[in-house]
Amino acid sequence: MLGRRQAQGRYYGGTGDPYSRRGRGMGTSRFKLFLILGLGMAAFQAFKYYTNTQLNPVTGEQQRVQWSTEEEIQLGLQSAPQMAQQHGGLHPDQRAQDLLDEVGRRLANTPTARKSKYPYEFHLLADDKAVNAFALPGGQTFITAALFARLNNEDQLAGVMGHELGHVIERHGAERMAKSGFIQGLVQSVMIGAGGDYSMAQIANVVGQYASMKHGREQELESDDWGVRLMLEAGYNPEELITVMDILEEASGGSRVPEFQSTHPNPGNRRETIKKAIEKYEQMGIGK
């Protein structure tokens, strides 16, 4: 009986025990299969991301985006009412909205902005708590009442909105969506390659988030540069964009996370970018 039991136990150990020769072989084969699948998916995601490019008519750059400009415009128009609703709807002050429209019109009619051919629209939101301004793909731009009320003059308003037009011109929204899809695809590839190991997927996700943050900070600095150019072309004083940084810093109460962990550069770094842009465009004779 003992002899038969030992033989029987050995029989089952040979097919299921990972320490047996056969068990080790099955585990290695499964690992190789998942690794090949993961690498294949990662290669496909990389190919799709790096080969799907479009020419930006303003910057002359080839950008990795998946949407056409028509799709961006349609998405922006469809999303604008929902975005407004999230901020308490549109502000009822028509005089303030008229001022925003006038400043926006001057910026949108500059030689640079006209090249983009987006139908820019400008919305004053009723939100009196969140100090913010943002733009949707395709030309829909917004500023909250909380930020609008803190601005002291028309040039500062032009600086804020010129920055937002910069995001649209650079197609930052479309770039972020393409980059986000690429990163998510890589995270899924890592997860498959690791055989469903969630710890590896979490590591890949954290790396992807930090990559997106860096991408976001670079885009903010690019938009500051465009804001300066549009202000000069529209006849506004770009120095006032520097004072907007003071307003934003004051509104934050000085509580900022380290720049590495923020999607926005700190105001100090943005001031330096703005000063360099002013010097650059004035030497080019922009706005004269």
N, C-alpha and C positions, 0 to 999 in steps of 0.2 A: 504493500500500500504506500509506504513511504517513497519507494522508488518511483512508483507511478505518479505520485503527487509532484515530486521534484521534476520529473520529465514534463508533466503538464504545465507546471509553473514556468519552466524554461521555454516551453513552446509559446506561451502567451507573451513572455518577456521579449522573445525574439522579434515579434511583430510590432509591439507597441512601446518598448522601453527605448527612450532616446539615447541611452548609453550603450545599447547594443549596436553592432555593426550595421544592421539593417535599419534601425531607428535613426542612426546618424545619417545614413544615406538619404532617407526620406526627408529629414529636416533640411539637409543641404540642398536637395533638389527644389524643395518648396521655397527656400530663401532665394535661390537663383531665379526662380520663376517670377517671384514678386519684384526682385531687383530689376529684371529685364523689363517687366511691365512698367515699373516706375520710371526707369530711364527712357523708355519709349514715349511715355506720356509727357515727360519733361522736355524731350526733344521736340515733340509736336507743339507744345505750348510756346517754346522758344521760337520755333520756325514761324508760327502764326503771328507772334508779337513783333518779331524783327523784320518780317517781310511785308506786313500790312502797313504801308506808309502813304501819306498824302502830302502834297506840296502846299505850304502856307503862302498865300499870295502876298501877304504883307511882309513877313520875315524872310521869305525865300528859302525856308528850311523844310527838309523832309521830316514830317512828324509821324510818330507811331500812334495812329488813331484808327478807330474802327467805324466811326460815324462819318457820314457826308455832312457838308455844311447845311444842306436842306434838312437832314435828320436832326441836327443840333437845333436849328430854328424851331422845328416842330416840337421837339422835346421841351424847349424853353417856354414856348407858348402854352403847352399843355400843363406844365408844372407851375407856372407863375401864380394862378389863383390859389393853389394849395399852399405855396410858400407864403403868400400874403396872409392866408388864413391862420397859419401857424404863428404869425406875429400880430394877431389882433385885427387883421384886415388892413385896408388902406386908410391913411390919415385923412380926416375930413377937412383940414385946412387947405383950401384951394389956392390961396396966395402962396403958401409954402410949396405946394405942388407945382405951381406955375414957375416959381423960381428954379426949382429942380429941373423942370423941363427946359427952361432957357439955358441953364448951364450945360445940361446934357446935350442940347441941340448944338451948342458951340463946339463941344468936344467931338461929337459925332460927325460934324461937318468939316473937321480938319482933314488935310490931304491924306494923312496916315490912316485915320479911322475909316474914311470912305473906301479905301482899297479893300477893306474886309467885306464890305457889302452886306453886313448884318443889319437887320431892322431894329436898331437900338430903341429901347423903351426904358423909362425911368420911373420908379415907384417909391413913394414915401409911405413907409409902414407906420401903423399906429403904435407899435411897441415902444413904450417909454422906459423900459427897464434894460433891455439888451443894447449895449453900445456896439453897433455892428453895421456893416455894409457888405454886400455880396452880389455875385452875378451868376446867372444860369447860362449854360451853353446857348449860343444863338442870339445873345444881345439883350436879354431881360436883366435889368440891374435894379438893385434895391438899397435903400438906406433906412435905418430905423429912426423914429422920432427921437430916441434917446441920444443918438449920435448927432443928428441934425441940430438939435437944440444946443449942443456943446460947441458947435462951430461958430466962429466969430465973424466970418466974412465970406463973400462969394468965392474968393480964391481958394480958401480951405475946402469948400464944397466941391470945387472943380478938382482939387487934388484927390479927394476921396473917390469921386466918380471916375476920374481919369485912371486911377489905379484899377477900378473894377472893369473899365473898358479894356485895360491891358490884359486882364484875364481872358476876356472874350477874344481879343485879337490873337493872343497866343494859343487859343484853343485849349486852355489848361484843363477845363472840365472833361473834354474828350480824351485828353492825355491821361488824366487820373483814372478814368474808367477803364481805359485799355491797360494801364499799369496794374490796376487792382485785379482785373480779370487774369492777367498774367501771373501775378503773385499767388492768387487763389489756386490757379491751375498747378503751380509748382508745389504748393502746400499739399494738394491732393496727390501729386506724384510722389512726394516724400513719404506720405502716409502709406501709399500702396507699396513703394519700394521697401519700407520698413516692416511690411507685413501687418499693417494695422496698428503699429506702435504709436499710441496717442502722444507719448512724451516727445517723440521725434517730430510729430506734426506740430506740437505746441512750440517747440524750438524754432521750427521753420516759420511759423506764424509770427512769432516775435520779431525775427529777423526781417520778415516782410513788412511788418508795421513800421519798423524803424527806417526801412528803405523808403516807404511811402512818406514818412514825416520829412525826410531829407528832400524828397521830391517836392513836397509842399512848400518848404522853406525857400527853395530855389525859385519856385514859381512866384512867391510873394515878392522877392527881390526883383525878379523880371518885371512884374507889374508895377513896382515903384518906378523902375526905369521908364516904362511906357507912360506912366502917369506924368512924369516930368516932361517928356517929349510932347504929349498931347496938350499939356498946360501951356507950353511955350507956343505951340502952333495956334492955339486958341486965344492967345493974348493974355493969359493969366500969369501971375507971379509964382514960379515954382518953389520959391523959398517957403511959401506958406504950407507946402506939403511937409516940411520939417516940423512946423508948429503943430500939424495934425498928429505927429508922433508924440509930441508932448501931451496932447489931449488924450490920446489912447493910453499913454503911460499913467496919466493921472486917473483915468477911468478904471484902470486895473487895480488901483490902490497899491501899486508897487509889488503885488503878489504875482510873480512869474515863475513858472517852472524853468529849469535849465533849458537853454536853447536846443540842446540835443534832443530833449524830450518834448519839444513843442513843434507844431506844424507851422508856426509863424516865427520868423526871426525876432530877436528882441529889438525894441525901438532904437537902441544905440547902434546896432549894426545897420538898421534900416536908414538911419540918419546919414551914415557914411555913404551908403549906396546912393541916396538921393543927392548928396553934395557932389559926388563924382559924376552923376548923370547930368546935373545942371552944368557943371564945367564942360563935360563932353559935348553936350548939344549946343551950348553957347559958342564953343570953338568951331562947331560945324555951321554956325549961323542960323540955326533953327529958331524961328519966331521973329527974325529981324526983317 
